[in-house]
Each structure stands twice: as structure tokens, then as C-alpha cells.
Amino acid sequence: MDQRGLGTVGVRTLTTGPGAELPKVHAEHVEEALLQARALIESTVSLHRRRADGPAPVSRTDAEAFSETVEQLIAGARRSVSLALVSNGKFAVEARRVLSRPPRAEHAQGGPVVRVLCVGAATEGAVDLLANLRMPQVEVRVSETDLREVLIVDGRGALVRSGAAGRGGRDAVTVNDPAVVRALDLLFAGAWSRARPLVHHVTLSPRLDTAQTRRVLEMLREGHTDEVAAQELNVSLRTYRRHVAEIMRELGANSRFQAGFRAVELGLLASQG
Amino acid sequence: MPDRAVDELEEALLGVSALIESTVAMNRDRYSTDRLITAISGPYRDVLATAEAMITGARSSIDIVHARRIQEEERSERSERGLLYKADPSVTVQLLSSPELLDETFVREQIDLPHPVAIRVARVPPLQAVMVDREAALVVTGTGVNRRAAVIRVPEVIHTLHILFDNVWRGSVPANERIVFGDRARAAFARQILGALRAGVTDEVAARELAISVRTYRRYVAEIMTLLSANSRFQAGVRAAELGLLPPSRSGSE
């Protein structure tokens, strides 16, 4: 197209000034400049093509494309899907929708391991997620500390939600750089190993969440003798020991050392951490 | 007549010029997104040079994850730990190290410093990271030909890395409070005793399993409790869990 366009312009310029020598020479200069410009643009095109290999290391996804991106990432998962949830919001809903689909044929056995890390507020959504999932290898854990919503797949791709103040309607950031995705994956694993399993979170709360239990645990934690602790709590030694025995039963512990260890693992003593 | 032809030409040229202008803008836009993540594919000294530039340029905070074993071919006289002394003294430095990579000399050096580096120990997967001013991060993963390094400036990703870092940091132990059971053999024996305590077996059963007398077993338990500054076995259990002295229980054990 360029070629024809230039040709026409050239011809017209040549024919319009029959009497003048100067414009003709001038027109030749213009044509030369234009041809140079064209060559320059062509080399820029190939320069650009060389760069455009592979996906961009990072790109922003707007609200419309968000579902699709989540879906693509999860559908392509082979080994692991790691998900951090902070609320029962859009991200949780979207992840649940994709994860509740029947597994694809090649995943009939041994699909990806799905790890869902959530904060207390997102627990309910996570329980729903567990109930609806078709993927067999799902584990949910509850984190004591703050999180940010992120989806990491196979240490290969990641998607980070852009918080409430999303930049210009952009909903999420997709990351494809292997080092960055691996870094997210490794730190996620670090946080994961410190979180407690959802089963504990759900089954423990009612009985161990009484004021008396907390007081007894506090006494135990401070390392008081049973006599001192009973005195402090204004109960008989017998009653105190009965409380301790009940707590140990709830914790499934056979010894006090075991009870102390479990109490930390289950986050019953977390407030002082 | 000639004027109109010239005008047409000029119009076309102006059109081309505008098109180039907008292409330049498009390229800049793309370029600035590309720059948000920059892979470092060169030799390890390029990684170190980047780390140095980031550390010396830090204005408020430096957070480091030190859990990737440095390969033999990556060693150089410019040690990672030396780089930290180049940071501005007003900058808060936090270093999270995996237990096996903890540099005891570096920990001791901090004791006399007016602005010591806060060092904590936690079991962390093999990652090496330098995060500066909560704005940029250099991450290195993998070894040998699989080593990947990149500098990140994407705010959302930086924030996520920080949240996860804080999460691990809070659950970790300050390096100077670390419990050292002595040499390798003693440490292994201490772990066996802690394992028996964690299993909740009676002292008699534990002593029999370890082939020692109950008296000896109890003496060892007392020693461990002293090391943990625990007054009761419950407290010892709490400390052992908090300090990460034993791997976490399997979730299906109850």
C-alpha cells in the first residue's frame, strides 16, 4: 500500500510543474526522504517483533477480562493452585465457580493440589468452597495475619488483585515472569506452613472458646504450678486440675507438653504472639 | 492546482506524522509496563550489582529473605552480608534467614552496632529476596541454569510479597533467642526427646524407647526446659511450638 501511495505522489508531483526545474529536484528530495522513512519504519517493525516474543512479564487485567483470566490460569494448572482469600467477595466467588467444575478428563486422577489460605473473614466462603469442590486434593488453612488476594498456578503464572482502589478500573495484575511467580509461590508456602488447618479452626471454636478456658490456658502458659494457678483463679486445686484435664481432652493431648504444643499450633495462644 | 496537490501531500504527511506520534506514545506505555518487571539474565555478579544499587539507594526500609543456598560458582569477594553495611544508617533492616544459612558471625556483629540489623530465623523455602522501601524487590530463585532473577516494581505484587514476608516474619524467632542444643549429636538427641514429649507418651515409655533410664530421661527433659526457660512442661510445649523446634503436626493426626 505504501509503495503505491508513494508512487502516485511522486508521479503527480513530477507532472504538476512542467516549466519549473526546481520543484522537480525538490520533489525528488521529498521522495528520497519518504523512502528512507519507509525503510526506517520497516526496520522498526522487525525490531518490535523481536521484542514481542512470549507473553509480557506483567499486564493489567480489567474487570471484564478478570473472570476469563482466573479461568485460564486455573484450567491450565497441572501441579498446584495456591489461592489467598481475604473476603467472600468477587475473587472467592470466581475461584469457587472455576474450581467447582467437573475435572477435565486428564485430571480424572491426580489433578493439581489446591491450597486455599484465608483470613478469618473469608473462612465461611472457604468452607463453601470445600463443600462444592470436585477436585479431590484441596486443603484450606486459616492465617492469623493479614493477606492479600492472590492466585498462583504451578509457579508459572500469578494474578494479584488490585485492592479496592484499583488503578483506573484495572482489576488485577497478571504476572508471567518466572522469577517473580516463583518468589510469590515460595513466600506463599512460607505463610502456608504457619497457618492452621481449617478443620481445627471450625471444630475447635465452640468448647475451647470460653472465658474460663482462656484463663486456665493463660495460667498454664505462664508456667505457674497448679497450686498457684488454682489460687489465682479462686478455685480448688481439684477443680483447676479438672479444667486442665478437659482442655487436654479437647486438644487430644495426653501430656501437658503435648497440650502446650497443640495450643500454639491451633492458635489458642495467638493473642500474645 | 499545484497548491491543492501540495496540500494533499502535506495532509498525508501530517497524517503519517500523527500516526508515528501515537505509536511512540503506545510504545512508551508498553515500555513502562515492561519496566515494572525486569529479568536479570546475566551472571550472578549482575544480580549482586543490582542488589548493591538497591541497598545503597534505600531510604526507609530493607527487608531480606536469605534462604537460597548460594552456589559455589556464585561466590565472590563481594559478599551479600557486606552489602548490608552500605545501607544508610537511618534505614531499618530486617533479615529473615533459614536456620541452615544463618550467619552466626553476622548475628554477633550486630550486638555492638548502634543500628543493628533485625535478624530472624524461620524455615523458609529457598528464596533470596531484597525488598526496598516497600517499592521495589529483587528476587532470585532456583540454582544453576534454573536460576531466575528479576526486579519488580509492580505495586500490587510488591505489596503481596510484603504481606507474605510479614506473615512469615511474625512467626519467626529472633536469631539471638534461638535455642542451640550444642553439637550435632546433642541436637539430634534433644530432638528425639522433644519428639517423645510431643508424642505425649509417659516418661517410662519414652525412656524405654530411647534406651535410657527414666531418671536420665527426666534429667534431659529438665535440661531442655532450662534451655527453653520453661517452668512447666506445658510452657515447654508452648516454647517448642513457638520456636519451631519440631515440624508441625500432620493435619490428619487428630
Interface residues (C-beta under 8 A of the other chain):
Chain A: G5 V9 R12 T13 T16 G17 P23 V30 A37 A56 P57 V58 S59 R60 E139 S143 E144 T145 D146 L147 R148 V150 A158 V160 R161 S162 G163 A172 V173 V175 D177 P178 A179 V180 R182 A183 L184 L186 L187 F188 A189 G190 A191 S193 R194 P197 V199 H200 L220 R221 E222 G223 H224 T225 G252 A253 N254 S255 R256 F257 Q258 A259 G260 F261 R262 A263 V264 E265 L269 G273
Chain B: M1 P2 A5 L9 A12 V16 R30 T33 D34 L36 I37 A39 V65 A67 A122 R123 V124 P125 P126 L127 A129 A137 V139 V140 T141 G142 R148 A149 A150 I152 V154 E156 V157 H159 T160 L161 I163 L164 F165 D166 N167 V168 R170 G171 L197 R198 A199 G200 V201 T202 A230 N231 S232 R233 F234 Q235 A236 G237 V238 R239 A240 A241 E242 L246 P248 S249 S251 E254
